[in-house]
């Protein structure tokens, strides 16, 4: 599986290993290999650890991880494209030898319809197995709303990026989406509907988030409540422009209860400094707390302490895009607002903060719905059946 979400080190440090372990679908696949093709791209060009050869880390004997260097040779650090090609050649030989030593490949999977997807198609052709592409969002909607590309480092224009996605999707054997909007995007790329399968990610969510609230341990956020009138508002996101965290700050600044609240950002990313500047411009710099990347056990406990979750790409007050309309029933389990309607979103946030019973009812209803919607056991059974159909074999127990 080619992905760029987490490095092996990040998964270990942040207790995110279920992101990888869930992909085996309870041993439907006997071995799993995860390649992060951008694991070291964020390192400074002059750091020697940014370069080298692919190395394989082993976890629990059946899970193998390759965090790919940004280039093969330190001496070629100013020739990034050449160096990138050389590390891809090294990766090819490493994977070829690994497969010879272990066992034949069944599936090659890419976790987006761009570079990861292209690599999945290339290797699937070489190993003569099906390629599977994951589409965990609607790139076209994100480009429209935020006016940015998904991979600006690689593509020069939105049109080029879109054509690339179309090529990858049309040449894949199976496409996984997590909701109807993602499916609509794939169909718009000219893909036959028979290749598209809904593949919800509940089994990839860490187990702590399924625990009853009283069983999640203590939280450090309680100390922020020096009085009963103080509200804690939170969001979890990578701090990147495509995640629209700046919209969250705009909405928060417009709330009536802004001076009685703290906005807690769980996550990190390249937009952090820009968000600090924006917070100062909006006059909420003293209301904003960056918590950075936290372990899942901490996140699960901290979420129990929040009065409200607000984010354009999350619930309970959410934009009416992506999976939100399937999860949030407007007025019953949360509020949906049109993209960019900051004043309306702020008003809905205030309504929930000022009506504790309504907020509790929303929270309870949404949790009960999601416990079924994201039930890991059921999702694993469904996903095994999908791969059984693709590979033509018994899915097992």
Secondary structure, 3 states (H helix, E strand, C coil): CEECCCCHHHHHHCCCCHHHHHHHCCCCCCCEEEEECCCCCCCCCCCHHHECCCCEEEECCCEEEEECCCECCHHHCCCHHHHHHHHHHHHHHHHHHHHHHCCCCCEEEECCCCHHHHHHHHHHHHHCCEEEEEECCCHHHHHHHHCCCCCCCCCCCHHHHHHHHHHHHHCCCEEEECCHHHHHHHHHCCCCHHHEEECCCHHHCCHHHHCCHHHCCCCCHHHHCCCCCCEEEEEECCCCHHHCHHHHHHHHHCCCCHHHEEEEEEECCCCHHHHHHHHHHHCCCCCEEEEECCCHHHHHHHHCCCCEEECCCCCCEEECCCCHHHHCCECCCEEEECCCCHHHHHHHHHHHHHCHHHHHHHHHHHHHHHHHHCCHHHHHHHHHHHHHHHHCCCCCC
